[in-house]
Amino acid sequence: MTVKEAVELFRSYQKSHVREKTRQSYEYLIRNFEALFAELTIEAISVEDVHQFLLIVTDGRAKSSARLRYAQLKAFFNFLIDAGKMLSNACDDPVLRRAFRAPRRKDRDVVPREVVDEVIYRCRKPRNRLIMELQARCGLRIGEVLHLRWCDVRERKLLLKNPKSGREEEAAFMPESIANRVNGYMAGLGGSGEQRIFPICYSTARAFIKKLGEKVNVKLRPHDLRRYSATYASRNGIPLEVISKVILRHSDLKTTQICTWGRLPTLRRSGGSTKCTVSKS
């Protein structure tokens, strides 16, 4: 089988088995692999060929990006092995594994409860406050919040269409106080059906969350609020399995472990404002 035929087979498999975003992520790698080795047979590709190819497509990229390309090429070869088209995986070579090993994981800073509460309290715009509360109290991704429609809200339950997991639909749940505020906000707007509740783009949400964080001298991003919800649920004794499947809705428990593990910054106040510094202990 030629490389060109192998790539066509892989693309055909992906069309029926993986999400569009996953296919797009692989496309850069397999397009360049096909361009470089199209007429060769897949078995003729040597470890040296693979190494040189990976150096080309990862030149100037971060270690995490280089590791991703290596992992994608390895998955491509494993697919061909499972399909009976090749016998061994060149990416299993020890030299390649060392060259493209995963970068050392850095500690993630967890925004303290006092900071999150103060940021939300300082937000006077109901729309923006609800967006942050749905992330910090319910564990929603910012994209999930911004795509919520009137018809997705069922009392304390939120229906999430086309979630990141690839499922057709997932459900998230709100505390009663948040549900009351969401329903009150919706009643005041008077929308219905397929209308979005928060019709703004990601850059707008990111900008106001960053600005509110700066007011208390903290670098704050939308995903920090989702991570906060998971970390404090864990530290309040909620089992990791519940956090993973119910709050964060991860498909892999390891992803949840990474999200809920990090450094908790210490707080100090100066001149009436909160300052956040990372504890080294």
C-alpha positions, 0 to 999 in steps of 0.5 A: 500500500502506498502512503497516498492510499494509506492516507485516503484510508485513514481519512475515510475512517476519520469521517465516520468515527471522529469529530470534525475538530479532530479531523482538522487537527490531524489534517496538517500532519497527514497532508504533509506526510502524504506530500513528502512520501506519497508514492512510497509504500508505507512499509518503505518508510524508515525510522530515519524518514519519520524522524526527519519528517517530524523535525520538519513539521515541528520546526520552531514549535513548542515542545507540546506541539511537537509531542502532539504531532508525534502522537498523531503520527503514531496513532496513524501508524497504529491505525494501519497496523490494526488494519493489517497494512503494516507490521510495526510502528516506527514511532515506537523507536526509543530515540523518537520516544525520547526526542518527542517525549511529553514536556514536564507538566507545570503546576497550574495556579488555582484562583482562590475562592476569595478572588473569584467571589470578589471578581463576581461581586464587583461585576455589576452587569447581570449578563457578565456576572451570570456568564462567570457564575455558570463557569465558576459554580457549574463548571461550564466551558465558556463556549458552552455558556455562550451557546446556551439557548432559551430552549436549553434551560429546563429549571435547574438543568442545562442541555448542552448541544454538540459538546466537546466530548462528541456526544449529541447532547450532555446535561449540566446542573445549576445550584438553585440560586444560579438557576433562579438568577438565570431564569429571572434574567431570561424573563427580563429579556423576553427571548424564546426558542433557538435564541442565544441567551448570551449573544456575544463572542469569545473575545468579548467574554475573555476581555471582560473577564480579564479586565475584572481580574485586573481590578483585583490584580489577578491574571484571569481567563475564562477557563480559570473559572471552570478549573476553579469549580473543579478544584474546590469541589475536590477540596470540599470532599466531592469524589473525583469520579463525580467531578469528572462525570457530572461537573466537568463531563470529562471522558477520561478521569486523568484529564480531571486529575490534571485540572484539579491539581495545582498550586493554590496562591496565597492572598495578601491585601494592600491598599484595599485591593486583593493581591494574589501570589503563588505559594512556594510551599 
